[in-house]
Amino acid sequence: MASFATAKSIVKRNAKLYPEKIAYVDRFNGVRRTFKQLGERINQLGNALVNMGCSLGDRIGYIAMNDYVCIELMLGIPCNRMIYVPLNFRLAGPELVRIINDSEIKVLLVSEEFQSTIMSIAPELNTVTNYIFTVGDQSKVPEGWQQYEDLLAKSSCQDPGMGEPDEDETAVIQYTSGTTGIPKGVMQTHRNYYACARAQVITTDFRFHDIGVIVTPCYHSFATVPIYAYYWRGCTIVILKKWDIVEFCRAIEEERISAGKIVTPMLNEYLQYPDKDKFDLSSLKKIGFAGGPMPPAIWVKCVEEFGKIFSTALGLTETTGTVTALTREELENVEPGSKLYRSVGKEVFGMEVRVINGAGEDVAPGEVGEIITRGEHVMKGYWKNPEETAKVLRDGWIYTGDAATIDEEGYIYIVDRLKDMIITGGENVYPAEVEAALYEHPAIKEAAVIGVPDPRWIEAVKAVVCLKEGYEATAEEIIQFCKGKIARYKVPKSVDFIKELPRNPSGKILKFELRNYYSKNA
């Protein structure tokens, strides 16, 4: 029986139906290729890997900033029934060693920027048999390494004969971004990606003629799933090497980009960019964002700037991506600042969502509980980690750790991460409530609220803030500003100022790093 919900079915369909349509544009490397060329190169990739001795289920890793190779590997390795392991280039050497050895990567592809990092840790990599140099100065290829383009050029563009992937085969092992500090390898299947792509097409309303941008790092699901979603619909992708506000605006203008998936901090930076009016961004018609709740004040500014072109979603690596979504259509007749703008929407097609209390019962509307979810996006489990799998995946349900409420219409409102909740003097404080008040202060650019040890209150509320350029504020001024906006016990007892908050690739603030720092320096 044929398997249709696979990477290979997407690649073959686009190559067959739209052979001359541009599949991707890599602006930094100056590369544009069609769907026909993409399909041929994926076959060449498969043949090259087979000639190296790779077989079904072998893990193939890549460390690079965004480039066209990311797209080819993200689709091509699963097409050839091997498992893709995208590596976080922000990790330090010892962290990379742990992940590469844990996933037992056999072939490691590396761009020029990370060649020295990989060479320095190569003696510690237990399973890597081949190193491949991808983009960059080809005169710098280390001795013993192979060149990506040379390998493809020497390989047949005919199907390598690995057979059709099964929908439930592992396509990708994506390591969690470590908001708890310990990355785990999430096994994501062909079906996971196919179904999640379909959900994104529906909720973001991707159309065949859309030109989509990839700007978030390609080792994260907020880039990998949109790649599948754009190609599920036959769209062209413009891939940007990294987030750069000028290049982002220039690319939209020059490529006539119409759709994008970005994280909340990027929108915030755009709003504060003084030269944004110098670019023609009129082609941009749909933006999906995630990576933390959008403060109401920023929502209003976004709608004033772009119009009602936004959708938002809730997702996690363990669900490959989207769990709930709030669409443009749902917001079309709602004014910014209304309650609905604080929602992450309803469950998407292919997923079921509940909000439960400690007894496992559905909460009443307005009551806080934990989000659990099941469906086609849910991972197979954590790679070689059944104990951790059992903690979060129970009877098919993923326990997300997100505290939320649900209203009578099924709209879900994130309250906070359960583990981020502060208990001060016996009262529960959800940091998101305090952060919403802080964002109303005109000088505050970003804010994170955590609990810190306190001899009297057990935990005290602390605000860590970044100020906008050219603005000043004191800790006492900010504390006084919060009084009257939120309950007295929620008002920060202290405020610290820093230049930048620690974040993971999806834009989520790494509060565990802040808690660790202030616990040690209390």
C-alpha positions in Angstrom: 0.0 0.0 0.0 1.4 3.4 -1.0 2.3 6.0 1.6 1.3 9.5 0.7 1.9 11.4 3.9 5.6 11.5 3.4 8.4 13.9 2.4 8.9 12.0 -0.8 5.3 12.4 -1.9 5.6 16.2 -1.6 8.9 16.3 -3.5 7.7 14.0 -6.3 4.4 15.9 -6.7 5.9 19.3 -7.1 8.6 18.0 -9.5 5.9 16.4 -11.6 3.3 19.2 -11.6 5.4 22.3 -11.4 8.8 21.3 -12.8 9.9 24.8 -13.9 8.5 26.7 -10.9 11.2 28.2 -8.6 11.4 26.0 -5.5 13.8 28.1 -3.5 15.8 31.3 -3.5 19.0 31.5 -1.4 19.8 35.2 -1.5 23.1 35.0 0.4 24.6 32.2 -1.8 22.9 33.5 -5.0 21.2 30.2 -5.8 17.7 29.7 -7.4 16.5 26.3 -8.3 13.3 24.8 -9.7 11.2 21.9 -8.3 12.5 19.7 -11.0 16.1 20.5 -10.0 15.3 20.0 -6.3 13.9 16.5 -7.0 17.0 15.6 -9.0 19.4 16.9 -6.4 17.5 14.9 -3.7 18.1 11.8 -5.8 21.8 12.7 -6.2 22.0 13.2 -2.4 20.5 9.8 -1.8 22.9 8.1 -4.2 25.9 9.9 -2.7 25.0 8.8 0.8 24.4 5.2 -0.3 27.8 5.2 -2.0 29.3 6.2 1.4 27.8 3.1 2.9 24.7 4.7 4.5 21.6 2.7 4.8 18.0 2.9 6.1 17.6 4.7 9.4 21.2 6.1 9.5 21.4 9.6 11.1 22.7 12.4 9.0 23.5 15.8 10.7 24.0 19.3 9.5 25.4 22.4 11.3 25.0 25.7 9.4 23.2 29.0 9.3 20.2 29.0 6.9 21.1 28.1 3.4 19.7 26.1 0.4 21.4 22.9 1.7 19.1 23.1 4.8 16.1 22.7 2.5 17.7 19.9 0.5 18.6 17.9 3.6 15.4 18.6 5.5 13.5 16.9 2.6 16.1 14.8 1.0 17.4 12.7 3.9 13.9 11.5 4.9 13.0 11.0 1.2 15.9 8.6 1.1 14.7 6.8 4.3 17.5 8.1 6.5 17.0 10.4 9.5 17.9 14.1 9.5 19.4 15.6 12.6 19.6 19.5 12.4 22.2 20.8 14.8 21.9 24.1 16.8 24.9 26.2 15.7 24.6 28.3 18.9 25.7 25.3 21.1 29.1 25.1 22.6 31.5 22.3 21.6 30.8 20.0 24.5 27.0 20.4 23.9 27.4 19.4 20.3 29.5 16.4 21.2 26.7 15.2 23.5 24.1 15.5 20.8 26.1 14.1 17.9 27.1 11.1 20.0 23.7 10.7 21.4 22.0 10.6 18.0 24.9 8.5 16.6 25.3 10.7 13.5 27.1 8.8 10.7 27.6 11.6 8.2 28.1 15.2 9.3 27.7 18.1 6.9 29.2 21.4 7.9 29.3 24.9 6.5 32.4 27.1 6.5 31.4 29.1 9.6 31.4 26.0 11.8 34.3 24.1 10.3 36.7 25.0 13.0 34.2 24.1 15.8 33.6 20.7 14.3 37.3 20.1 13.7 38.1 20.9 17.3 35.6 18.3 18.6 36.1 15.7 15.9 38.3 13.4 18.1 35.4 13.1 20.5 32.8 12.2 17.9 32.3 8.4 18.2 30.2 7.5 15.2 30.9 10.1 12.4 32.6 8.3 9.5 32.3 11.1 6.8 32.5 14.9 6.9 31.1 17.0 4.1 31.8 20.7 3.5 28.8 22.5 2.1 28.7 26.3 1.5 31.6 28.8 1.9 35.1 29.2 0.6 35.7 25.9 -1.2 39.5 26.4 -0.9 39.1 25.9 2.9 37.9 22.3 2.7 39.8 20.3 5.3 41.9 17.4 4.3 39.9 14.2 4.3 36.6 16.0 4.0 34.3 15.8 0.9 32.6 18.7 -0.9 28.8 18.7 -1.1 28.5 20.0 -4.7 31.2 17.6 -5.9 29.4 14.7 -4.4 26.1 15.6 -6.0 27.7 16.2 -9.4 29.3 12.8 -9.3 26.0 11.0 -8.3 23.1 9.9 -10.5 20.0 11.9 -10.5 17.9 8.7 -10.8 16.0 7.4 -7.7 18.6 5.6 -5.5 16.1 2.7 -5.0 15.7 3.0 -1.2 12.0 2.4 -1.5 9.0 4.4 -0.4 9.2 5.8 3.1 6.5 4.6 5.5 4.4 7.4 7.0 5.4 6.3 10.5 9.1 6.2 9.9 11.2 8.7 11.8 12.1 11.5 9.4 13.8 13.9 11.8 15.4 13.8 15.3 15.1 17.4 16.5 16.6 18.2 19.8 14.6 20.3 22.2 15.8 23.8 22.6 16.5 23.3 26.2 14.2 25.7 28.1 14.7 23.2 30.9 18.5 23.1 30.2 18.7 19.4 29.0 18.0 18.9 25.3 16.2 15.6 24.3 16.0 14.1 20.8 12.4 14.3 19.6 11.6 11.6 17.0 9.3 13.1 14.4 7.8 11.0 11.6 6.9 11.7 8.0 3.2 11.7 9.0 3.9 14.3 11.7 5.4 16.7 9.2 2.8 16.1 6.5 -0.1 16.6 8.9 1.5 19.6 10.6 2.2 21.2 7.2 -1.4 20.7 6.2 -2.5 22.3 9.4 -0.3 25.3 8.8 -1.5 25.7 5.2 -5.1 25.8 6.5 -4.5 28.1 9.5 -2.1 30.5 7.7 -4.0 30.2 4.3 -1.0 29.6 2.1 -1.8 29.7 -1.6 0.0 28.3 -4.6 1.2 31.7 -5.7 2.5 32.7 -2.3 6.2 33.4 -1.9 7.2 32.4 1.6 10.2 33.5 3.7 12.3 31.3 6.0 14.2 33.4 8.5 14.1 31.5 11.8 17.0 29.0 12.2 16.6 25.8 10.2 17.4 23.6 13.2 14.1 24.6 14.8 10.6 23.4 14.1 9.4 27.0 13.4 11.5 26.8 10.2 11.4 23.1 9.4 7.6 22.8 9.5 7.0 25.9 7.3 9.4 24.4 4.7 7.1 21.4 4.5 4.0 23.6 4.6 5.1 25.9 1.7 6.0 22.8 -0.4 2.8 21.0 0.6 1.1 23.9 -1.2 3.6 24.3 -4.0 4.9 27.7 -2.9 8.3 29.2 -3.6 10.6 29.7 -0.6 13.0 32.6 0.0 15.5 31.5 2.6 17.5 34.1 4.5 20.8 33.3 6.2 19.8 34.8 9.5 17.6 37.4 11.0 18.7 40.9 9.9 16.1 43.6 9.8 17.5 45.3 6.8 17.9 42.2 4.7 14.4 41.0 5.8 12.8 44.2 4.5 14.9 44.2 1.4 14.0 40.6 0.6 10.3 41.3 1.0 10.6 44.3 -1.4 12.8 42.6 -4.0 11.3 39.1 -4.0 7.7 40.2 -3.4 7.4 37.9 -0.4 3.8 37.5 0.6 3.9 35.1 3.6 6.2 34.5 6.6 6.5 32.8 9.9 8.5 34.8 12.4 8.9 35.0 16.2 7.6 37.7 18.5 10.9 39.4 19.1 11.4 39.9 15.4 8.1 41.8 15.1 9.1 43.9 18.1 12.4 44.8 16.5 10.7 45.7 13.2 8.3 48.1 15.0 11.3 49.9 16.5 13.3 50.0 13.3 13.5 53.7 12.3 14.0 53.1 8.5 11.2 50.6 7.9 9.2 53.2 5.8 12.0 53.2 3.2 10.9 49.7 2.0 7.9 48.6 0.0 6.4 45.8 2.1 3.0 45.9 0.4 3.3 42.4 -0.9 3.3 40.9 2.6 -0.2 39.6 3.2 0.0 36.9 5.9 2.3 36.6 8.9 2.2 33.8 11.4 4.1 34.3 14.6 4.9 32.4 17.8 7.7 32.3 20.4 5.8 33.7 23.4 2.7 35.8 23.9 2.4 39.1 22.1 1.9 41.9 24.6 -1.4 43.7 23.9 0.4 47.0 23.2 2.6 45.4 20.6 -0.5 43.7 19.0 -2.1 47.1 18.5 1.1 48.5 16.9 1.4 45.5 14.5 -2.1 45.9 13.3 -1.7 49.6 12.8 1.5 49.0 10.8 0.4 46.0 8.6 -3.3 45.6 8.9 -5.0 42.5 10.0 -2.6 40.0 8.4 -1.6 38.1 11.5 -2.2 34.6 12.8 -0.6 33.0 15.9 -0.2 29.5 17.2 0.8 27.3 20.1 3.3 24.5 19.3 6.2 22.6 20.8 8.9 20.3 19.4 7.1 17.2 20.8 4.1 18.0 18.6 6.3 18.8 15.6 4.8 22.2 15.6 1.2 23.6 15.7 -1.3 22.5 18.3 -3.7 25.4 18.3 -4.0 28.4 16.0 -5.8 31.8 15.9 -6.3 32.7 12.3 -6.5 36.0 10.4 -10.2 35.3 9.6 -11.0 35.0 13.3 -9.4 38.3 14.0 -10.8 40.1 11.0 -13.8 41.7 12.7 -12.2 42.0 16.1 -10.4 45.2 17.3 -6.9 45.0 18.7 -6.9 45.0 22.5 -10.0 42.8 22.7 -9.8 39.5 24.7 -9.4 37.3 21.6 -6.1 38.9 20.8 -4.7 37.2 24.0 -5.8 33.8 22.8 -3.7 31.1 21.0 -6.8 30.0 19.2 -8.5 26.6 19.0 -7.2 23.1 18.2 -6.0 22.7 14.6 -7.1 20.1 12.2 -5.6 16.7 13.1 -5.2 17.5 16.8 -7.3 17.3 19.9 -6.7 19.6 22.9 -8.0 19.5 26.5 -7.3 21.7 29.5 -7.4 19.5 32.6 -7.1 19.9 36.4 -4.9 17.9 38.7 -7.5 15.1 38.8 -7.4 14.8 35.0 -10.8 16.3 34.5 -11.7 19.0 32.0 -11.7 22.4 33.7 -14.7 24.8 33.7 -14.4 27.9 31.4 -12.1 30.4 33.0 -10.5 27.8 35.4 -6.7 27.3 35.1 -5.5 23.9 34.1 -2.8 22.1 32.0 -3.0 21.8 28.2 -2.8 18.2 27.0 -3.0 17.2 23.3 -3.0 14.2 21.0 -3.2 13.7 17.3 -1.2 13.3 14.1 1.5 15.8 15.1 2.6 14.0 18.2 6.1 12.6 18.3 7.0 8.9 18.4 9.0 9.6 21.6 12.4 10.8 22.8 15.3 9.1 21.1 16.8 6.4 23.4 15.0 7.9 26.4 11.9 5.9 27.4 11.8 7.3 30.9 11.4 10.9 29.8 9.0 9.8 27.1 6.8 8.2 29.7 6.7 11.4 31.7 5.2 13.6 28.9 3.5 11.0 26.6 0.7 9.2 28.5 -1.9 7.1 26.7 -1.2 9.1 23.5 -1.6 12.5 25.2 1.3 15.0 25.4 1.3 16.8 28.7 2.6 20.2 27.7 3.3 21.9 31.0 1.4 25.0 29.8 -1.1 26.5 32.2 -4.1 27.8 30.4 -7.8 28.5 30.5 -10.4 27.7 27.8 -13.6 29.6 27.1 -17.1 28.5 26.1 -16.2 28.7 22.4 -13.1 26.6 22.7 -10.5 29.4 22.6 -7.5 28.7 24.7 -5.6 31.4 26.7 -2.1 30.7 27.9 -1.6 31.7 31.5 2.0 30.6 31.8 4.3 27.7 32.0 3.4 25.7 35.1 7.1 25.5 36.1 7.4 29.3 35.8 4.6 29.9 38.3 5.8 31.8 41.4 4.5 31.0 44.9 5.0 34.1 47.0 3.6 34.2 50.5 1.3 31.4 49.6 -0.2 33.2 46.6 0.2 31.9 43.0 1.7 34.5 40.6 1.8 33.8 36.9 4.7 35.8 35.4 2.8 36.6 32.2 0.3 38.7 34.1 3.2 40.8 35.6 4.9 41.0 32.2 1.8 42.3 30.6 1.7 45.2 33.1 5.4 45.9 32.6 5.0 46.1 28.8 2.7 49.1 29.3 5.6 51.1 30.6 6.9 53.3 27.7 10.6 52.7 28.4 10.4 48.9 28.5 11.4 47.0 25.4 11.4 43.4 26.9 10.6 41.9 30.3 10.9 38.6 32.1 9.5 37.9 35.5 10.9 35.1 37.7 10.7 34.0 41.3 13.9 34.3 43.4 14.6 32.9 46.9 13.4 35.1 49.7 13.7 34.5 53.5 10.3 36.0 54.2 8.1 35.1 51.2 9.9 31.9 50.2 9.9 33.3 46.6 9.8 37.0 45.7 8.7 38.4 42.3 11.7 39.8 40.3 11.5 41.7 37.0 14.4 41.5 34.6 13.9 44.2 31.9 15.6 45.6 28.8 15.0 49.3 28.1 14.4 50.8 24.7 17.2 52.7 23.2 17.3 56.3 24.4 15.0 55.6 27.4 15.8 55.6 31.1 13.9 54.3 34.1 14.7 53.3 37.6 13.7 50.2 39.5 11.6 52.1 41.9 9.8 53.9 39.1 8.9 50.6 37.5 7.7 49.1 40.7 5.5 52.1 41.4 4.2 51.9 37.8 2.9 48.4 38.4 1.0 49.2 41.5 -2.7 49.6 40.8 -2.3 47.7 37.6 -2.0 44.3 39.2 -2.6 42.9 42.7 -0.1 44.1 45.3 1.4 40.6 45.9 2.1 40.4 42.1 4.1 43.7 42.0 7.9 43.0 41.6 9.8 43.3 44.8 13.0 44.1 42.7 13.9 45.1 39.2 17.2 44.4 37.3 18.2 45.9 34.0 20.1 43.9 31.3 20.9 44.6 27.6 19.4 41.3 26.3 17.3 38.5 27.6 18.5 34.9 27.0 16.3 33.2 24.4 16.1 29.9 22.6 15.8 29.8 18.7 12.0 30.1 18.7 12.3 33.3 20.7 11.2 31.9 24.0 12.9 33.5 27.0 15.1 31.0 28.9 13.9 31.7 32.4 15.8 28.8 33.9 19.0 30.6 33.0 17.8 33.7 34.8 16.6 31.7 37.8 19.9 29.9 38.0 21.8 33.1 37.9 19.8 34.9 40.6 19.6 31.8 42.8 23.4 31.7 42.8 23.7 35.5 43.3 20.8 36.0 45.7 
